[in-house]
Amino acid sequence: MKATKASIDKFLASRRIAIAGVSRDPKKFGYKVFKLLKDKGIEVFPINPEAGQIDGTPCFKNVDALPVNVHSLLILTPKERAKTVVADALAKGIDNFWIQQMSETPESIALIQSKSVNLVSGECILMYVVPVKGIHKFHRSLRTFFGGMPK
């Protein structure tokens, strides 16, 4: 399934985003995404079963532990955990998903598509959180130039 501009815009409009797969290591992608969203003023809810907190933000052990008023979930977990995270999130009532490229599986995508919820997959969130910086800015410029950005 290709992501659409509308599905990306809907996800990014959320000001409260849970992130499954946040790392405590500042060099890892899961930490960088967490930090960027937090620095953009988004209220983030990191999910990491091994961490009590990351940069002073309390962590949640799993999706079930999230507050009920969190409806957006960014999945950065390894592929083998994605389907379980999706199933738990759907049971929790989450209806706005972004599965980071390289985290999605056909099963996790199919499970989300079986419900009437928003889904972004096959895309890197760092190409869409404005302002886009570094290699992501270059990659976005190339995709824009060649007409490869979601419509």
Buried (B, 14 or more C-beta within 10 A) or exposed (E): EEBBEEBBEBBBEBEBBBBBBBBBEEEBBBBBBBBBBBEEEBEBBBBBEEBEEBEEBEBBEBBEBBEEEBBBBBBBBEBEBBBBBBBBBBEBEBBBBBBBBEBBBEEBBEBBEEEEBBBBBBBBBBBBBEEBEEEBEEBBEEBEEEEEBBE
